[in-house]
């Protein structure tokens, strides 16, 4: 039977708990029995101690009877005798109290009490007869007194012997219980270890190993490796694994579909770009012939419409070129020819390339003074990046504005900064303007491009192991920057 995780958790908790409860109950019984034996042994030891004290007092008092008889008028002897008598009475009372719960001991104490009463009775008679100087009668009472004292001594000796036997027996039994307790503790400790190892092994085999398979499957899925065989069982882990395999299959299918769609998209872009490039080029040539007057002189209205057509054709040509460039970047077919070059070998051609656009808008493009550091880059590709960024700055600059290009040397990189005097970019748009088909600025400015220039620039900079970004405040213009590695010093 396949158990669920809650059921396995219950087993993991319940089995040790049941064992611990049974272990504690058994240990408690042994401890209780051992405590009873210890109490009985302590009771026997206490009774034996008081019996011994009573025997000592009786012997001293027996001797004191004779001494008192010989020294009747000595008050010290009388006081000592009375003290011994009180001590005996106290010991009898203590013994009667501690033996009252034991039937056998209680009956023995009753017999001793009767004998003590007879001893006291004959002692009083002997004392009275001696005071009357009736020596013969006193001697008889004295003999009876000695007889009962002897019986008391025998009874006390018997009681002491019994208590010593009880003590020995209780000590032996107590020793056995202690051995049993030690053995129980050792066995309990051993069983605890066996239970812990057994349950851990059971949980590891049934749960941990299967969880490890799930964890490894997540790694395999992320790495594109084949998954493990589906886990058996209908518990939670089995259901998660089954769902995970279904998800992996769905992801594989989605990835295959995405790859197919990407392939179709690339083929479509290539087809459209190539099919558009030829007619667009023809249109540009035709517009050039019209502008030269090969088909007759145009009036002012015709020249105006021709200029608009040329601008639209140029925009279409740029779009086709950008689409082809983006497709190459995404497919990874672009390789860089990286060499140690001077920064000005990139910036100066880029500025020359945008002069036509800058003149149309009356924008001044200036390169600020710098030390012309060397960088490691593909010159043509980096010129393309610079042209894209400078053109973008010109497009967003006001008429008769200026675009400044600065070079900043960093420890391991060179940073090129292109600043405009445009309207700036809102903070929420700055993070996405480097994405494809994303633009900022007014509707009129957005209509002048397809939103691929910055995406192409970012891809080319990242191919150079560099970074690209923007700093901008609304109403204060923008500064686009990119960093590329410095050339190693030879």
C-alpha positions as CSV (number, residue, x, y, z in Angstrom):
1,X,0.0,0.0,0.0
2,X,1.4,3.4,-1.0
3,X,1.2,5.9,1.9
4,X,0.6,9.6,1.5
5,X,3.1,12.1,3.0
6,X,0.8,13.0,5.9
7,X,0.5,9.2,6.7
8,X,4.3,8.8,6.5
9,X,4.7,11.8,8.8
10,X,2.2,10.3,11.2
11,X,4.3,7.0,11.2
12,X,7.5,9.0,11.7
13,X,6.0,10.7,14.8
14,X,3.7,8.0,16.1
15,X,6.1,5.0,16.2
16,X,8.8,6.8,18.4
17,X,6.0,8.3,20.5
18,X,4.3,5.0,21.2
19,X,7.7,3.4,22.0
20,X,8.6,6.3,24.3
21,X,5.3,6.0,26.1
22,X,5.7,2.3,26.6
23,X,9.3,2.8,27.7
24,X,8.3,5.5,30.2
25,X,5.5,3.3,31.6
26,X,7.8,0.3,32.0
27,X,10.5,2.4,33.5
28,X,8.0,4.0,35.8
29,X,6.8,0.6,37.1
30,X,10.3,-0.5,37.8
31,X,11.1,2.7,39.5
32,X,7.9,2.5,41.6
33,X,8.8,-1.1,42.6
34,X,12.3,-0.1,43.4
35,X,11.1,2.8,45.5
36,X,8.8,0.4,47.5
37,X,11.7,-1.9,48.1
38,X,13.9,1.0,49.2
39,X,11.1,2.2,51.5
40,X,10.8,-1.3,53.0
41,X,14.5,-1.6,53.5
42,X,14.6,1.9,55.1
43,X,11.7,0.9,57.3
44,X,13.5,-2.3,58.4
45,X,16.7,-0.3,59.1
46,X,14.7,2.2,61.1
47,X,12.9,-0.5,63.2
48,X,16.2,-2.3,63.7
49,X,17.9,0.9,64.9
50,X,15.1,1.6,67.4
51,X,15.1,-2.0,68.6
52,X,18.8,-1.8,69.2
53,X,18.4,1.4,71.1
54,X,15.6,-0.2,73.2
55,X,17.8,-3.2,74.0
56,X,20.6,-0.9,75.1
57,X,18.3,1.1,77.3
58,X,16.9,-2.1,78.8
59,X,20.3,-3.4,79.6
60,X,21.3,-0.1,81.2
61,X,18.0,0.0,83.1
62,X,18.4,-3.6,84.3
63,X,21.8,-2.7,85.7
64,X,20.3,0.5,87.1
65,X,17.7,-1.5,89.1
66,X,20.5,-3.2,91.1
67,X,22.4,0.0,91.5
68,X,19.3,1.9,92.6
69,X,18.5,-0.8,95.1
70,X,22.0,-0.6,96.6
71,X,21.9,3.3,96.6
72,X,18.4,4.1,97.4
73,X,19.1,7.4,98.9
74,X,21.3,8.7,96.0
75,X,19.3,11.3,94.0
76,X,21.7,11.1,91.0
77,X,21.2,7.4,90.7
78,X,17.4,7.8,90.9
79,X,17.5,10.6,88.3
80,X,19.6,8.5,85.9
81,X,17.2,5.5,86.4
82,X,14.2,7.6,85.7
83,X,15.9,9.0,82.5
84,X,16.5,5.4,81.3
85,X,12.9,4.6,82.0
86,X,11.6,7.6,80.0
87,X,14.0,6.6,77.2
88,X,12.6,3.1,77.0
89,X,9.0,4.4,77.0
90,X,9.9,6.8,74.2
91,X,11.4,4.0,72.1
92,X,8.4,1.8,72.7
93,X,6.1,4.6,71.5
94,X,8.3,5.2,68.4
95,X,8.3,1.5,67.6
96,X,4.5,1.2,68.0
97,X,4.0,4.2,65.7
98,X,6.3,3.0,62.9
99,X,5.1,-0.6,63.1
100,X,1.4,0.2,63.2
101,X,0.9,-0.2,59.4
102,X,2.6,-3.7,59.4
103,X,0.3,-6.4,60.8
104,X,3.1,-8.8,61.8
105,X,5.2,-6.1,63.4
106,X,2.2,-4.6,65.1
107,X,1.3,-7.9,66.8
108,X,4.9,-8.4,67.9
109,X,4.9,-4.9,69.4
110,X,1.7,-5.8,71.3
111,X,3.4,-8.8,72.7
112,X,6.4,-6.7,73.8
113,X,4.0,-4.2,75.3
114,X,2.4,-6.9,77.4
115,X,5.7,-8.2,78.5
116,X,6.9,-4.7,79.4
117,X,3.7,-4.2,81.5
118,X,4.5,-7.4,83.4
119,X,8.1,-6.2,83.9
120,X,6.9,-2.9,85.3
121,X,4.3,-4.6,87.5
122,X,6.8,-7.0,89.0
123,X,9.3,-4.1,89.4
124,X,6.8,-2.1,91.4
125,X,6.0,-5.0,93.6
126,X,9.6,-5.8,94.2
127,X,10.3,-2.1,95.0
128,X,7.4,-2.0,97.5
129,X,8.4,-5.3,99.2
130,X,12.0,-4.1,99.5
131,X,10.8,-0.8,101.0
132,X,8.8,-3.0,103.5
133,X,12.0,-5.1,104.1
134,X,10.2,-8.2,102.9
135,X,13.3,-9.6,101.2
136,X,12.0,-13.1,100.4
137,X,8.9,-11.9,98.7
138,X,10.9,-9.2,96.9
139,X,13.3,-11.8,95.7
140,X,10.5,-13.8,94.2
141,X,9.2,-10.7,92.4
142,X,12.8,-10.0,91.3
143,X,13.1,-13.5,89.8
144,X,9.8,-13.1,87.9
145,X,11.0,-9.7,86.7
146,X,14.2,-11.2,85.4
147,X,12.2,-13.9,83.6
148,X,10.1,-11.4,81.7
149,X,13.1,-9.2,81.0
150,X,14.7,-12.3,79.5
151,X,11.7,-12.9,77.3
152,X,11.7,-9.3,76.2
153,X,15.4,-9.6,75.3
154,X,14.7,-12.8,73.3
155,X,11.8,-11.1,71.5
156,X,13.9,-8.0,70.8
157,X,16.8,-10.1,69.4
158,X,14.3,-12.1,67.3
159,X,12.8,-8.8,66.0
160,X,16.3,-7.4,65.2
161,X,17.3,-10.6,63.4
162,X,14.1,-10.5,61.4
163,X,14.6,-6.8,60.4
164,X,18.2,-7.6,59.4
165,X,17.0,-10.4,57.2
166,X,14.3,-8.1,55.7
167,X,17.0,-5.5,55.1
168,X,19.2,-8.0,53.3
169,X,16.3,-9.3,51.2
170,X,15.2,-5.8,50.3
171,X,18.8,-4.8,49.4
172,X,19.0,-7.9,47.1
173,X,15.7,-7.1,45.5
174,X,16.6,-3.4,45.2
175,X,19.8,-4.4,43.5
176,X,17.9,-6.5,41.1
177,X,15.5,-3.7,40.3
178,X,18.5,-1.3,39.7
179,X,20.0,-3.8,37.4
180,X,16.7,-4.1,35.6
181,X,16.4,-0.3,35.3
182,X,19.9,-0.1,33.9
183,X,19.1,-2.9,31.5
184,X,15.9,-1.2,30.5
185,X,17.7,2.1,29.9
186,X,20.3,0.4,27.8
187,X,17.7,-1.5,25.8
188,X,15.6,1.6,25.4
189,X,18.6,3.6,24.2
190,X,19.5,0.8,21.7
191,X,15.9,0.5,20.5
192,X,15.7,4.3,20.1
193,X,18.8,4.2,17.9
194,X,17.4,1.3,15.9
195,X,14.1,3.2,15.5
196,X,15.7,6.4,14.5
197,X,17.9,4.7,11.9
198,X,15.1,2.5,10.7
199,X,12.6,5.4,10.3
200,X,15.2,7.6,8.7
201,X,16.0,4.8,6.3
202,X,12.3,4.3,5.6
203,X,11.7,8.0,5.1
204,X,14.9,8.4,3.0
205,X,13.9,5.5,0.8
206,X,10.3,6.5,0.5
207,X,10.5,10.3,0.5
208,X,13.9,11.9,0.5
209,X,15.2,10.0,-2.5
210,X,12.1,10.8,-4.4
211,X,12.3,14.4,-3.4
212,X,15.9,14.4,-4.7
213,X,14.7,13.1,-8.0
214,X,12.2,16.0,-8.1
215,X,15.0,18.5,-7.4
216,X,17.3,16.9,-10.0
217,X,14.5,17.0,-12.5
218,X,14.2,20.8,-12.0
219,X,17.9,21.1,-12.7
220,X,17.6,18.9,-15.7
221,X,14.7,20.9,-17.0
222,X,16.6,24.1,-16.6
223,X,19.6,22.6,-18.3
224,X,17.7,21.0,-21.2
225,X,18.6,17.5,-20.1
226,X,16.1,14.6,-20.3
227,X,14.2,14.0,-17.1
228,X,14.3,10.9,-14.9
229,X,11.7,8.2,-15.4
230,X,8.3,9.1,-13.7
231,X,8.1,8.1,-10.1
232,X,5.8,5.3,-9.0
233,X,3.1,5.8,-6.4
234,X,0.0,7.9,-6.0
235,X,1.1,10.0,-3.1
236,X,1.8,13.7,-3.2
237,X,5.3,13.3,-4.5
238,X,4.2,11.0,-7.2
239,X,1.5,13.4,-8.2
240,X,3.9,16.4,-8.2
241,X,6.3,14.3,-10.4
242,X,3.6,13.4,-12.8
243,X,2.5,17.1,-13.0
244,X,6.1,18.1,-13.4
245,X,6.6,15.7,-16.4
246,X,3.4,17.0,-17.9
247,X,4.6,20.6,-17.5
248,X,8.0,19.6,-19.0
249,X,6.3,18.0,-22.0
250,X,4.2,21.1,-22.4
251,X,7.3,23.3,-22.2
252,X,9.1,21.1,-24.7
253,X,6.1,21.4,-27.1
254,X,6.0,25.2,-26.5
255,X,9.7,25.4,-27.1
256,X,9.4,23.5,-30.3
257,X,6.5,25.6,-31.4
258,X,8.5,28.8,-30.5
259,X,11.5,27.5,-32.4
260,X,9.3,26.8,-35.4
261,X,7.7,30.3,-35.1
262,X,11.1,31.9,-34.7
263,X,12.3,30.1,-37.8
264,X,9.2,31.2,-39.7
265,X,9.7,34.7,-38.5
266,X,13.4,34.8,-39.6
267,X,12.5,33.3,-42.9
268,X,9.7,35.9,-43.3
269,X,11.9,38.8,-42.3
270,X,14.6,37.6,-44.7
271,X,12.1,37.2,-47.5
272,X,10.4,40.5,-46.9
273,X,13.6,42.4,-46.4
274,X,15.2,41.0,-49.5
275,X,12.0,41.4,-51.5
276,X,11.7,45.0,-50.4
277,X,15.3,46.0,-50.7
278,X,15.3,45.7,-54.6
279,X,12.1,47.8,-55.2
280,X,13.2,50.4,-52.5
281,X,16.6,50.7,-54.2
282,X,14.9,51.2,-57.6
283,X,12.6,53.9,-56.0
284,X,15.7,55.7,-54.7
285,X,17.4,55.6,-58.1
286,X,14.2,56.8,-59.8
287,X,13.8,59.7,-57.2
288,X,17.5,60.6,-57.9
289,X,16.8,60.7,-61.7
290,X,13.7,62.8,-61.1
291,X,15.7,65.2,-58.9
292,X,18.3,65.6,-61.7
293,X,15.6,66.5,-64.2
294,X,16.1,63.5,-66.4
295,X,12.3,63.2,-66.8
296,X,11.7,66.9,-67.1
297,X,11.9,69.9,-64.8
298,X,9.7,69.8,-61.7
299,X,7.8,72.8,-60.4
300,X,8.0,73.7,-56.7
301,X,5.0,71.6,-55.8
302,X,6.6,68.6,-57.6
303,X,9.9,69.2,-55.8
304,X,8.1,69.3,-52.5
305,X,6.3,66.0,-53.1
306,X,9.6,64.4,-54.4
307,X,11.4,65.4,-51.2
308,X,8.6,63.7,-49.1
309,X,8.8,60.6,-51.3
310,X,12.6,60.5,-50.9
311,X,12.2,60.8,-47.1
312,X,9.7,58.0,-47.0
313,X,11.8,55.8,-49.2
314,X,14.9,56.4,-47.0
315,X,12.8,55.5,-44.0
316,X,11.7,52.3,-45.7
317,X,15.3,51.5,-46.7
318,X,16.4,52.0,-43.1
319,X,13.6,49.8,-41.8
320,X,14.6,47.0,-44.2
321,X,18.3,47.3,-43.2
322,X,17.4,47.4,-39.5
323,X,15.2,44.3,-39.8
324,X,18.0,42.4,-41.5
325,X,20.5,43.6,-38.9
326,X,18.2,42.6,-36.1
327,X,17.6,39.1,-37.6
328,X,21.4,38.6,-37.9
329,X,22.0,39.6,-34.2
330,X,19.2,37.4,-32.9
331,X,20.4,34.4,-35.0
332,X,24.0,34.9,-33.8
333,X,25.5,35.0,-37.3
334,X,27.4,38.2,-36.7
335,X,31.1,37.9,-35.8
336,X,33.2,40.7,-34.6
337,X,36.6,41.8,-36.0
338,X,37.9,43.1,-32.7
339,X,41.1,45.1,-32.7
340,X,42.9,47.8,-30.7
341,X,41.6,51.1,-32.2
342,X,41.5,54.7,-31.2
343,X,38.2,56.2,-30.1
344,X,38.4,59.0,-32.7
345,X,38.5,56.4,-35.4
346,X,34.9,55.5,-34.4
347,X,33.6,59.0,-33.5
348,X,34.8,61.0,-36.4
349,X,33.4,58.8,-39.2
350,X,30.1,58.6,-37.2
351,X,29.9,62.4,-37.0
352,X,30.6,62.7,-40.7
353,X,27.9,60.1,-41.5
354,X,25.2,62.1,-39.6
355,X,26.1,65.5,-41.0
356,X,23.4,65.5,-43.6
357,X,20.7,64.8,-41.0
358,X,22.2,67.3,-38.6
359,X,22.2,70.1,-41.3
360,X,18.6,69.5,-42.1
361,X,17.7,70.2,-38.5
362,X,20.3,72.8,-37.9
363,X,21.9,70.8,-35.1
364,X,25.5,71.2,-34.2
365,X,27.4,67.9,-33.4
366,X,30.6,68.4,-31.4
367,X,33.2,66.0,-30.0
368,X,34.6,67.4,-26.8
369,X,38.4,67.2,-26.2
370,X,39.8,64.0,-24.8
371,X,43.0,61.9,-24.8
372,X,41.9,59.6,-27.6
373,X,42.2,56.3,-25.6
374,X,42.4,53.0,-27.3
375,X,39.7,50.4,-27.1
376,X,39.2,46.8,-28.3
377,X,36.4,46.8,-30.7
378,X,35.1,46.0,-34.2
379,X,35.4,49.5,-35.7
380,X,32.6,49.2,-38.3
381,X,30.1,47.8,-35.8
382,X,31.0,50.4,-33.2
383,X,30.6,53.2,-35.8
384,X,27.1,51.7,-36.4
385,X,26.4,52.0,-32.7
386,X,27.6,55.6,-32.6
387,X,25.7,56.6,-35.7
388,X,22.5,55.1,-34.2
389,X,22.9,57.0,-30.9
390,X,24.0,60.3,-32.6
391,X,21.1,60.1,-35.1
392,X,18.7,59.4,-32.2
393,X,20.1,62.5,-30.3
394,X,19.7,64.7,-33.4
395,X,16.2,63.5,-34.0
396,X,15.1,64.4,-30.5
397,X,17.1,67.7,-30.3
398,X,15.3,71.0,-31.0
399,X,16.1,72.9,-34.2
400,X,19.4,74.8,-34.0
401,X,20.3,72.8,-30.9
402,X,23.5,70.9,-30.2
403,X,24.6,67.3,-29.6
404,X,27.8,66.9,-27.4
405,X,30.0,63.8,-27.5
406,X,32.3,63.2,-24.5
407,X,34.8,60.4,-23.8
408,X,35.4,59.2,-20.2
409,X,38.2,56.9,-19.3
410,X,37.4,54.2,-16.7
411,X,39.9,51.7,-15.1
412,X,39.0,48.9,-17.5
413,X,36.7,50.5,-19.9
414,X,36.1,53.6,-22.0
415,X,32.7,55.3,-21.8
416,X,31.3,57.3,-24.7
417,X,28.5,59.8,-23.8
418,X,26.2,61.4,-26.3
419,X,24.1,64.2,-24.9
420,X,21.2,66.1,-26.5
421,X,19.0,69.0,-25.6
422,X,15.7,67.2,-26.2
423,X,12.6,66.9,-24.0
424,X,14.0,64.1,-22.0
425,X,12.7,60.6,-21.2
426,X,10.2,59.7,-18.4
427,X,11.7,57.4,-15.8
428,X,9.2,54.7,-16.5
429,X,10.2,54.6,-20.1
430,X,14.0,54.5,-19.6
431,X,14.1,50.8,-18.8
432,X,12.3,49.7,-22.0
433,X,13.6,52.0,-24.7
434,X,16.4,49.5,-25.6
435,X,13.7,46.9,-26.4
436,X,12.6,46.2,-30.0
437,X,9.9,48.6,-31.4
438,X,10.0,50.7,-28.3
439,X,10.2,54.5,-28.7
440,X,10.0,57.6,-26.6
441,X,9.2,61.2,-27.5
442,X,6.3,62.8,-29.3
443,X,4.0,61.1,-31.8
444,X,5.7,63.0,-34.6
445,X,9.2,61.9,-33.5
446,X,8.0,58.2,-33.1
447,X,6.7,58.2,-36.6
448,X,10.2,58.9,-37.9
449,X,11.6,55.4,-36.9
450,X,10.6,51.8,-36.3
451,X,12.2,51.6,-32.8
452,X,15.0,49.2,-33.8
453,X,18.0,51.5,-33.6
454,X,18.5,51.4,-29.9
455,X,17.8,47.6,-29.7
456,X,20.5,47.1,-32.4
457,X,22.9,49.4,-30.5
458,X,22.4,47.4,-27.3
459,X,23.0,44.1,-29.0
460,X,26.2,45.3,-30.6
461,X,27.6,46.8,-27.4
462,X,26.8,43.6,-25.5
463,X,28.6,41.6,-28.2
464,X,31.7,43.7,-27.3
465,X,31.3,42.7,-23.6
466,X,30.1,46.2,-22.9
467,X,27.2,48.0,-21.4
468,X,24.8,50.7,-22.6
469,X,22.4,53.0,-20.7
470,X,20.7,56.4,-20.5
471,X,20.5,59.2,-18.1
472,X,17.6,61.6,-18.5
473,X,15.3,64.1,-16.8
474,X,12.1,65.3,-18.4
475,X,12.7,68.8,-19.8
476,X,16.5,68.6,-19.5
477,X,17.5,66.4,-22.3
478,X,19.1,62.9,-22.4
479,X,22.6,61.4,-22.3
480,X,23.0,58.0,-23.9
481,X,26.3,56.2,-23.0
482,X,28.0,53.0,-23.8
483,X,31.1,51.3,-22.4
484,X,33.6,49.0,-24.2
485,X,36.8,47.4,-23.0
486,X,40.0,49.4,-23.1
487,X,42.8,48.0,-25.3
488,X,45.5,46.3,-23.3
489,X,48.7,48.4,-22.9
490,X,51.5,46.9,-24.9
